[in-house]
Amino acid sequence: MKLGVNIDHIATLRNARRINEPDPLMALEILKEAGADQVTIHLREDRRHITDFDAQRIVQNSFLPVNMECSINPEIIDIICTLKPHRATLVPERREEVTTEGGLDVVKFEKEIKNAIEKLHKNDIEVSLFIDPDTKQIEKSAELKAEMIELHTGRYANLFLALNTNINETPFKIFENLDRKTLKKELELELKLLKDATLYANDLNLEVAAGHGLNYQNVKEIANIKEIVELNIGHSIIANSVFLGLKEAIIKMKKLISS
């Protein structure tokens, strides 16, 4: 199973001081040395972390394939076509969100997504669609000729957190009205949903990646879904690199998903 390391939050840390360090570009060689398979970055419309300057240098200098997450905004798609990363992952985006909150609604935005995919394909860029594990979304992704889907694991990750950590005793409470028995049942159902969605996507000739909220505690169950070919993980790896160093944080995650 491949590991794509999202380095957005290196830029988040830099932007907190509005200076030039840490530079996301410096992570590229470390990712390669640590055994990462892919660099993932998100060029958001509000440029809250990765900037156009970052994106250009990363695509031009990366030793590894670059997966660029982006919205379906035509102006952003044009930028991606100019940069020519290995893959574009189309994601939903709202200015007020802290992070991506759910999957792209491929059914609702079929026309816009079709136009984006066609333009990206003309520029020899593979396309992945970041979607919820929903049958209709998977079917439409195949119909629009995406090469891959990335299943949104955010609900799974949040259920795992609520069940297995003390998060509900902190200011960041989630699912606080569900008892432990219900949380456990919901977690099992969500995991089954992700497994079933993966198999169904494979039947439609779609490769399957997964990501969002995955960390060192919850990743194993997702990694055990052998039909998933790639995980994209960012926040947890970058957060742990503060204590372990980036190389060791990546190696630790690689061991977890490979064992």
Sequence and secondary structure as in RCSB ss.txt:
>XXXX:A:sequence
MKLGVNIDHIATLRNARRINEPDPLMALEILKEAGADQVTIHLREDRRHITDFDAQRIVQNSFLPVNMECSINPE
IIDIICTLKPHRATLVPERREEVTTEGGLDVVKFEKEIKNAIEKLHKNDIEVSLFIDPDTKQIEKSAELKAEMIE
LHTGRYANLFLALNTNINETPFKIFENLDRKTLKKELELELKLLKDATLYANDLNLEVAAGHGLNYQNVKEIANI
KEIVELNIGHSIIANSVFLGLKEAIIKMKKLISS
>XXXX:A:secstr
 EEEEE HHHHHHHHHHTSS S GGGHHHHHHHHT  EEEEE  TT SSS HHHHHHHHHH SS EEEEE S HH
HHHHHHHH  SEEEE    TT SS  S   TTTTHHHHHHHHHHHHHTT EEEEEE S HHHHHHHHHTT SEEE
EE HHHHHHHHHHHSSGGGSTT  STTS HHHHHHHHHHHHHHHHHHHHHHHHTT EEEEESS  TTTHHHHHT 
TT  EEEE HHHHHHHHHH HHHHHHHHHHHHH 
